């Protein structure tokens, strides 16, 4: 199975990636179950990004289903929050937001959760401790404010908002899990609860 390939229809060409990617991509897995003889359609993404996503899966032997990044992140730098392999993988994208956003969207569409969360954390680490004016100054080239840069800013703000919502949801889940592990003691009539 390791040397079996699946055909992907990318934006610019057809490519083949290892079929084992399905172990980390529920979307690809569903495609292979339903229509195994047809190319998987990823026509919004250039082949180079699909290959990089497959490389990410290969780096982790097609077994990494969840992120090891803890939220909220301890540091602004992704290097301080992710595993060494993940840092080496994502660093080339950190300073090129178009590439990072494309990889982020691809990971979401393919449902590669660990890669999706790595991209989200990388985006969040960029935005952390920056004001809107800082972001506008750094991401809008030469002070031009045209339709493309407006769309880019809106995309970044939406991504940041999505990240914060996901982080809030994770925190709520953690609190619920902690409450299930440590049930609250309810006092009987006239009884006091002793604290440790």
SULLIN-V881991 format. One record per residue. SS is DSSP state (H for helix, E for strand, L for the rest). Layout:
BEGIN
SS
SS
END
This chain:
BEGIN
L
L
L
L
E
E
E
E
E
E
L
L
L
E
E
E
E
E
H
H
H
H
H
L
L
H
H
H
H
H
H
H
H
H
L
L
L
L
L
E
E
E
L
L
L
L
H
H
H
H
H
H
H
H
H
H
H
H
H
L
L
L
L
L
L
L
L
L
L
L
L
L
L
L
L
L
L
H
H
H
L
L
L
H
H
H
H
H
H
H
H
H
H
H
L
L
H
H
H
H
H
H
H
H
H
H
H
H
H
H
L
L
H
H
H
H
H
H
H
H
H
H
H
H
H
H
H
L
L
L
L
H
H
H
H
H
H
H
H
L
H
H
H
L
L
L
H
H
H
H
H
H
H
H
H
H
H
H
H
H
H
H
H
H
H
H
H
H
H
H
H
H
H
H
H
H
H
H
H
H
H
L
L
L
L
L
L
L
L
L
L
L
L
L
L
L
END
